[in-house]
Each structure stands twice: as structure tokens, then as C-alpha cells.
Amino acid sequence: MIPYLQSRPALWRFVKFLFVGVLNTAFGYAVYAVLILIGLGPQPSLAIASFIGVLWNFGIHKRLVFDTQGYRRLPHYILGYCLVYAINATALAAALRAGLHPLMAQALLILPMALLAFVVVSLALTGALPFGRKNPNS
């Protein structure tokens, strides 16, 4: 199965992103949950969990998923995650207004935010959309 995936680079990258994403998501959600459980509000908890995760995720994504070197793409990556954060924060606020518990609200947003993050991170680290060709000017 792995040789088949490796023979299709875009698909292999997506599979690696999913596996790494599970680890990153579990870590980020655990930080969020701990902050909620110690009494911090949902939005500050989301901000802190996001901030802590960005630099860690950058290192993991650039090495294990997108095979990029150095830190030249870090500003793009941070801006991409700011976009994902803003959309996540807006959706979380809407879910809270709808009456969902903060832990359930963020749990429901994990999958759509992960899919959005794949597109944004791909663009930030490679200069191309996930299943497109790499931009030679990136």
C-alpha cells in the first residue's frame, strides 16, 4: 500500500498530512481542553492553543509532509494559520451562540478546519494548491 501511495506524490503528501495532522490536532485540542478545564474562556483557550501549535506544526509539516527546507516560508505559514484561526474563531463563536458546549463546539470544527489547513499549509509551504504543481517561483 505504501509503495502505491509513494508513486503518487500528491496523494502521499495528503496521507502524510492526515497522519501528522492527527497528532497535531490531538495536541492542540488537548491544550485547548486543559485551558477550558482550568477555567479559561473558549476564545483565549483557542488563541493560546493555536499559538503554541503553529511553530511546532511548521517544523513537522515542512520536514515530514512538504519536504521544504529552512524558514523562508515561515511568514507565509504563520499568515496561513492566522487565516485558519480567524475562520475557526468565527465558527466557534457561532457554535457557542447556538448553545453548544465549548468542548463539543471545537470538536465539531476539527475536521473542517483540518481540511482548510491542508489547503492553506500546502499553499504556504509549496506555493501551490495541494494537488497542483509546485510553483517554481516559491
N, C-alpha and C positions, 0 to 999 in steps of 0.2 A: 504494500500500500504506500509506504513512504517513497520508494523509487518512482512510483506513478505520480505522486504529488510533486516530487522534486523535478520531474520532467516538465512540469507546468509551473514556471516561476511565479506567476501572479496568484495562482491557486495556492501554491506552497506558502507564499507570503501571507495570504489570508489565514491559512490554517495556523501558522506560527503566531500571527497576531491574536487569533482566538485563544490559543493556549496561554500565551503571555498575558493576554487580557483578563483571563480568569484569575490568574494570580494577582495582577494589578488591581482588578476590581474587588477581589476579596480583601486585599489590604486596605484599599480606600474606603470600602464600606465598613470594615472593622474600625478604622479610625473614626469615621462618622458616627457609628453606633456607640462607641465608647464615649465620645463627646456628648452625644444626646443623653446617654445614661448617667453621666456625671452632672447633667443639668444645663449644658449649653444649648442655646436655641438651634433650630434646624439650619437657618441660613449661615450663622457663624460656623457651625459644625461643617457644613458643606464647603465653605471657603477654606477653612483650615485643612480639611482632608484633601481638597483639591491642590492646595499649595504644596503640601508635603509630598503628594504623589507626582507632581509634574517633573521634578528633577530626576527622581528615581525612574519614572516611566521613560523619560528621554534616553537615559543610559541603556535601559533594557531594549527599547524599541530600536534604537539606532544600531545596536550591536547584533541582537538576536533576530530581528524581524526585517529591517530595511537595509542592513549592511552598509551604513553610512559611517564616515569617519569624522572625527573632530567635533567641534562645537559651532561651526559656521551656521548650521541650520537651527541652532537653539532659539534664536529670536522668533523664527517662523513657527517653531514648535510651541513656544510659550503663547504667541498670539493665537495659534490654533486652539490651544487648550483654554484660552480666555473666551473664545467664541463658544466652545463646548460648555464651559462653565456658565456663561450668560444664558444659554438656552436651557441648561439644566436648572439653574436657579429660577428662571421664569416658570418652567414646567412644575418645579417643586412648589413654588408659591401657589400656583393654580390648584395643584393636588391638595395642598393644605387647606385652601379656601373651600374646596369641595368636601372637606371633613375627614380626609384620610389622616391616619396617624403618621408622624414623621418617618418612622422606620418603614412602614408599608409604602408610603408615597415614594421614597427614594428607591426602594426595592423594585417598584414597578417601572422606574425610569432607567434602571441599569441597562437593559437590552437596547432600547432606542439610543441611549447616549453612547453605548459601545459601538454601535453601527455608525453613528455620526462621527465618533472619534476615529474610527478606521479610515474614513474618507479624509478627514481633516489631517490626521497624522501622516497619511500617505502623501498628501499634497505638501505638507510642511517638510518632510524629510527627503522626498524624492523629486519634488517639483512636478509631480504628475498625479492624476487620479489613480485609484487603486489598480484598475485593470487596464490602464493606458500605458503608453510607452514613456520611459523616463525622459524628462526634458533635458536636452544636452546643455542648456544654459543654467541649470540649477546648481 
